[in-house]
Amino acid sequence: MNELQVRELIVKYASDFTDRYTKAYGSIIARVDNGTYLMSRPGLVLDTIKDSDLQLFDMSSGDAGKILSTRRDINVMIFACTEPSAIFSKDADVLRPALYDLAGIVGTDIKIAEDTTAKSLLAALKDRAGCLVRGKGIFSTSSNMKDAISIVKIIEKSIEAEMYGDKIGGIKHLSAEEALRTRQMHNHLYSNVNSEKHVDFVNISTDELDVRNNMIDYANKLKDKGLFHGSWGNLSVRLNDHEMLITPSAMEYNKLRAEDIVKVDVNTLAFDHIQRVPSSEFDLHAAIYREHPDWNAIIRTHSHGLSVFAAAQVGFKITDPALHQLLGDVSASEHVEPHTPDFIESILKELRHNNICVIANRGPIFCATSLENAAVMADAIEDTACNMLGYNEPLLRAEEE
């Protein structure tokens, strides 16, 4: 890409830093070519970055240039200072994963760089896609902008689990062995998946086309609400008595087209391989549809508040009588390692009397008669979780007291 294209890319993706949970201040850095890079002015609110905030630097200048020169696999770096990350990184020795996202996408644990020099950051980044900077916040790296932003958000919600988890009994970390297996499994599942720019459009009815487009609309609405980020999160819709439509694996929602949605047989799990590869959780969606013929839509979010409950492996009761009668409670599944025989059954067990399950150390799943109802449920229950945890209360004041 040339300088103009990289400028447009930075400004476009900066808007992904939603402030549903906490404002992020910092800087976005992106390689233009092997000789230059663009960097936004430090300390800006990330979702307000505009073209005039970007400055072109020679690769021989600054610590950012040293990192990009040393690590040719890195094209994007983001420094993000949030209140939770600044407080946590002040005294922490390491950030251990209590969420599979962190272990799979970022690293088996997250190191703390003592300062922002290239030497300190490169050491903390060894075998990892991100790190923390002592008392300052989050530093993420990737070959692309989408993943660099996702890494910031995954580290942030993992820190929030550390800081809010004590209110609900404390979080349960993955073992070092499980974190390593998760990292290896992630690399196996997502390496180059759905990397083709286009797939052929399959012959479908007008009604099915409408369903596919509606799914894309809802995926982007959930992303705008901070419930999905990047390509993380998935949703599906029952198409008929034996097929479902589900979002593809590892694709950005704002780039989805109707032909990218994948049709899967809920009984055999078969799908036409001229299509995209479906979400890695497609077998879970299919199992839910088989067990609940009255449910027609499923949403799996990566929302922050409910991820704290997932890290703690606990649910909560819905106190509103009408809502409780409709949805049941927010249950939590037992801790079972994903992609093992007992994983799906542990979730089905919790969904037998409830529409919502917090999957232990992963996140929430919402089941409903329609996509609209599932989306409303996901948004409302996330607000409930955040209110219960005190997301609106300033952390700094509590720390000082």
C-alpha positions in Angstrom: 0.0 0.0 0.0 1.1 3.6 -0.6 1.0 6.4 2.0 -2.5 7.6 1.1 -3.9 4.1 1.4 -2.3 3.6 4.8 -3.6 6.9 6.0 -7.1 5.9 5.0 -6.7 2.6 6.7 -5.7 4.1 10.0 -8.5 6.6 10.1 -11.1 4.0 9.0 -10.1 1.4 11.7 -9.6 4.0 14.5 -13.4 4.3 14.7 -13.4 0.6 15.9 -12.3 1.7 19.4 -15.8 2.0 20.8 -16.1 3.6 24.2 -18.9 1.2 25.5 -16.6 0.1 28.2 -13.7 2.5 28.6 -12.0 5.2 26.5 -8.6 4.3 25.0 -5.9 7.0 24.5 -2.7 6.4 22.6 -1.3 6.0 19.1 -1.6 3.9 16.0 1.5 3.1 14.0 1.5 1.5 10.5 4.2 0.5 8.1 4.0 2.2 4.7 7.0 0.4 3.2 10.3 -0.9 4.3 11.6 2.7 4.6 8.8 4.6 6.2 5.9 4.4 8.7 3.0 6.5 9.8 2.3 7.3 13.4 -0.6 9.3 15.0 0.1 11.9 17.6 0.5 10.3 21.0 -2.2 10.6 23.6 -5.2 11.1 21.4 -8.5 9.3 22.0 -8.0 6.5 19.5 -11.5 6.6 17.9 -11.0 10.4 17.1 -7.8 10.0 15.1 -8.0 11.8 11.7 -5.7 12.3 8.8 -4.1 15.5 10.1 -3.0 13.6 13.2 -0.8 11.3 11.2 2.9 12.0 10.6 5.3 10.1 8.2 8.6 9.0 9.7 11.7 7.4 8.3 12.3 3.8 9.5 15.6 4.9 11.0 13.9 7.2 13.5 12.4 6.4 16.8 11.7 3.2 18.8 8.8 2.4 16.5 11.1 2.3 13.5 13.5 0.0 15.4 10.7 -2.5 16.1 9.4 -2.4 12.5 12.9 -2.8 11.1 13.6 -5.7 13.5 10.3 -7.5 13.1 9.4 -7.6 9.4 6.3 -9.6 10.2 4.8 -6.6 12.0 3.0 -4.0 10.0 0.7 -2.4 12.6 1.4 -1.4 16.3 -1.1 0.1 18.7 -0.4 1.7 22.0 -3.7 2.0 24.0 -3.9 3.4 27.5 -7.2 2.7 29.3 -7.9 3.2 33.0 -7.9 -0.6 33.8 -4.8 -1.4 31.8 -2.8 1.5 33.3 -3.8 0.5 36.9 -3.2 -3.3 36.3 0.2 -2.8 34.6 1.5 -0.6 37.4 2.2 -3.5 39.8 1.5 -6.7 37.9 4.2 -9.3 37.1 2.3 -11.0 34.3 -1.2 -11.3 32.8 -2.2 -15.0 32.9 -5.1 -16.1 30.6 -8.4 -16.8 32.2 -10.0 -16.5 28.7 -9.2 -18.8 25.8 -9.1 -15.7 23.5 -6.0 -14.4 25.3 -4.1 -17.7 25.2 -5.1 -18.4 21.6 -4.7 -15.0 19.9 -2.1 -13.2 22.0 0.1 -15.6 23.9 0.3 -18.2 26.7 0.8 -15.3 29.1 1.4 -11.5 28.7 4.6 -9.9 29.8 5.1 -6.4 31.2 7.6 -4.1 29.4 9.3 -1.7 31.9 9.3 1.1 29.4 8.5 2.0 25.7 12.0 1.5 24.3 12.4 -0.9 21.4 14.6 -3.2 23.5 12.0 -3.6 26.3 9.0 -4.0 24.0 10.8 -6.5 21.7 11.7 -8.6 24.7 8.2 -8.6 26.1 6.8 -9.4 22.6 8.8 -12.6 22.2 6.4 -15.4 21.1 3.5 -13.0 21.8 1.3 -10.6 19.8 1.0 -8.0 22.5 2.3 -6.9 25.9 1.7 -4.4 28.7 3.8 -1.4 29.4 4.5 -0.7 33.1 1.9 1.8 34.4 0.9 2.9 30.8 -1.3 0.4 29.1 -1.4 -2.1 26.2 0.9 -2.5 23.2 -0.4 -4.7 20.4 1.3 -5.8 17.1 0.1 -7.6 14.0 0.6 -8.0 10.3 -2.8 -6.3 9.8 -5.0 -3.6 11.4 -8.0 -5.8 12.2 -6.0 -8.2 14.4 -4.0 -5.4 16.1 -7.2 -3.9 17.3 -8.7 -7.2 18.3 -5.5 -7.9 20.4 -6.0 -4.6 22.2 -9.6 -5.5 23.1 -8.8 -9.1 24.1 -6.0 -7.9 26.5 -8.3 -5.2 27.8 -11.2 -7.5 28.6 -8.7 -10.0 30.2 -7.5 -7.2 32.5 -11.1 -6.3 33.3 -11.7 -9.9 34.3 -8.7 -9.6 36.7 -10.0 -6.3 38.2 -13.7 -7.1 38.4 -13.6 -10.8 39.0 -13.2 -10.6 42.7 -16.7 -9.3 43.0 -18.1 -12.6 41.8 -15.8 -15.0 43.5 -12.6 -14.6 41.6 -11.5 -15.8 38.1 -10.1 -19.2 37.2 -7.0 -19.1 35.1 -6.1 -21.7 32.5 -3.2 -24.0 33.3 0.0 -23.4 31.5 -0.5 -26.6 29.6 -4.0 -25.7 28.5 -2.9 -22.2 27.5 -0.2 -23.8 25.3 -2.6 -26.3 23.7 -5.0 -23.4 23.0 -2.3 -21.4 21.3 -1.4 -24.3 19.1 -5.0 -25.1 18.3 -5.7 -21.5 17.4 -2.8 -21.4 15.0 -4.0 -24.7 13.4 -7.7 -23.5 13.1 -7.2 -20.0 11.8 -3.9 -20.0 9.8 -4.9 -18.8 6.3 -8.5 -19.8 6.8 -10.9 -18.1 4.3 -8.0 -16.2 2.8 -9.4 -16.2 -0.7 -10.7 -12.8 -1.7 -13.9 -14.1 -3.3 -16.0 -17.3 -3.4 -18.5 -18.2 -6.1 -22.1 -17.2 -5.4 -24.2 -20.2 -4.9 -27.7 -20.5 -6.4 -30.1 -19.5 -3.7 -33.7 -18.3 -3.4 -34.6 -14.6 -2.9 -35.8 -15.5 0.7 -32.5 -17.0 1.6 -30.6 -14.0 0.2 -32.7 -11.8 2.4 -31.8 -14.0 5.4 -28.1 -13.8 4.6 -28.1 -10.0 4.2 -30.1 -9.7 7.5 -27.4 -11.7 9.2 -24.7 -9.4 7.9 -26.7 -6.4 9.1 -27.0 -7.8 12.6 -23.3 -8.8 12.7 -22.3 -5.2 12.0 -24.8 -3.8 14.5 -23.3 -6.1 17.2 -19.9 -4.9 16.2 -21.0 -1.3 16.5 -22.3 -2.1 20.0 -18.9 -3.5 21.0 -20.3 -7.1 21.3 -18.3 -8.4 18.3 -14.8 -7.1 17.4 -12.8 -7.7 14.2 -13.8 -11.2 13.1 -14.5 -12.4 16.7 -18.0 -13.5 17.5 -20.4 -15.5 15.4 -24.1 -15.9 14.7 -26.4 -18.3 12.9 -30.0 -18.7 11.7 -32.0 -21.8 11.2 -32.9 -22.0 7.5 -35.2 -25.0 7.5 -35.7 -28.3 9.4 -32.2 -29.6 8.5 -30.0 -26.6 7.5 -28.6 -23.5 9.2 -26.8 -20.4 7.9 -23.7 -19.3 9.9 -21.1 -16.6 9.7 -17.7 -17.7 8.3 -14.5 -18.2 10.3 -12.0 -15.3 10.7 -13.6 -12.8 8.3 -14.2 -9.1 9.2 -17.9 -8.4 9.5 -17.8 -5.1 7.7 -16.4 -6.9 4.6 -18.9 -9.8 4.5 -21.1 -10.4 1.4 -24.1 -12.7 1.1 -22.0 -15.4 -0.5 -19.7 -15.5 2.5 -22.4 -16.8 4.8 -22.1 -20.6 5.0 -24.9 -23.2 4.7 -24.5 -26.2 7.0 -26.5 -29.4 7.5 -27.4 -29.4 11.2 -27.6 -33.2 11.3 -24.5 -34.2 9.4 -22.4 -31.0 9.7 -21.8 -31.2 6.0 -21.2 -28.0 4.0 -20.3 -27.4 0.4 -16.6 -26.8 0.2 -17.0 -24.2 -2.6 -18.3 -22.1 0.3 -16.3 -20.4 3.0 -15.2 -22.4 6.1 -17.9 -21.8 8.8 -17.2 -20.5 12.2 -15.2 -22.9 14.3 -18.2 -23.2 16.7 -20.5 -24.4 13.9 -20.8 -27.8 15.6 -22.1 -26.2 18.8 -24.7 -24.2 16.9 -25.9 -27.3 15.1 -26.2 -29.3 18.3 -28.3 -26.5 19.9 -30.6 -26.4 16.9 -31.0 -30.2 17.0 -31.9 -30.1 20.7 -34.2 -27.0 20.5 -36.4 -27.1 17.5 -38.2 -23.9 18.7 -35.0 -21.8 18.5 -34.1 -20.2 15.2 -31.2 -17.9 16.0 -28.0 -18.1 18.0 -25.4 -15.3 18.8 -22.0 -15.9 20.4 -20.6 -12.6 21.5 -17.2 -11.5 22.9 -18.6 -8.8 25.2 -16.5 -7.6 28.1 -18.8 -7.8 31.1 -20.1 -11.3 30.4 -16.5 -12.4 29.7 -15.7 -11.5 33.4 -18.4 -14.0 34.4 -17.0 -16.5 31.9 -13.5 -16.1 33.5 -15.1 -16.7 36.9 -17.2 -19.6 35.6 -20.3 -18.2 37.2 -23.7 -17.0 35.9 -26.4 -14.9 37.6 -30.1 -14.8 38.2 -32.4 -12.6 36.2 -34.5 -10.8 38.8 -37.2 -9.3 36.5 -40.1 -11.8 36.8 -41.2 -11.4 33.2 -37.7 -11.7 31.7 -37.0 -14.7 34.0 -40.1 -16.5 32.8 -39.1 -15.8 29.2 -35.3 -16.5 29.4 -34.6 -18.3 32.6 -31.3 -17.3 34.3 -27.8 -16.7 32.9 -26.2 -20.1 33.6 -22.6 -21.0 33.4 -21.2 -24.1 31.9 -18.6 -26.3 33.7 -15.0 -25.8 32.6 -14.4 -28.2 29.7 -11.6 -27.7 27.2 -12.9 -26.7 23.8 -12.8 -29.1 20.9 -13.1 -32.1 23.2 -16.0 -34.6 23.3 -17.6 -33.2 26.4 -17.4 -29.5 25.5 -20.7 -29.2 23.6 -22.6 -31.4 26.1 -21.5 -29.1 29.0 -23.2 -26.2 27.2 -26.3 -28.1 26.1 -26.8 -29.1 29.7 -27.0 -25.4 30.8 -29.3 -24.5 27.9 -32.0 -27.0 28.8 -33.7 -24.5 31.1 -32.2 -21.2 30.0 -31.8 -19.3 26.8 -28.4 -17.9 27.8 -25.2 -19.6 28.8 -21.9 -18.2 29.9 -19.4 -20.7 28.4 -16.6 -21.2 31.0 -13.5 -19.2 30.1 -14.9 -18.3 26.7 -18.0 -16.0 26.8 -21.7 -15.9 26.4 -24.1 -17.5 23.9 -27.7 -16.4 23.3 -30.5 -18.5 21.8 -33.9 -17.2 20.7 -36.8 -17.6 18.3 -35.4 -14.8 16.0 -32.2 -13.0 15.3 -33.7 -9.8 16.5 -34.7 -11.2 19.8 -31.2 -12.8 20.3 -29.5 -9.4 19.5 -31.7 -7.5 21.9 -31.0 -10.1 24.6 -27.3 -9.9 24.0 -27.2 -6.2 24.4 -29.5 -6.0 27.4 -27.8 -8.9 29.3 -24.4 -7.4 28.7 -25.6 -4.1 30.2 -26.9 -6.1 33.2 -23.5 -7.8 33.7 -21.6 -4.5 33.5 -23.9 -2.9 36.0 -23.5 -5.8 38.4 -19.7 -5.6 38.2 -19.6 -1.8 38.6 -18.2 -0.9 35.2 -19.5 2.7 35.6 -17.6 3.2 38.9 -14.1 4.7 38.5 -11.4 2.2 39.3 -8.8 4.7 40.2 -10.8 6.0 43.2 -11.2 2.5 44.5 -7.5 1.8 44.1 -6.6 5.0 46.0 -8.9 4.3 48.8 
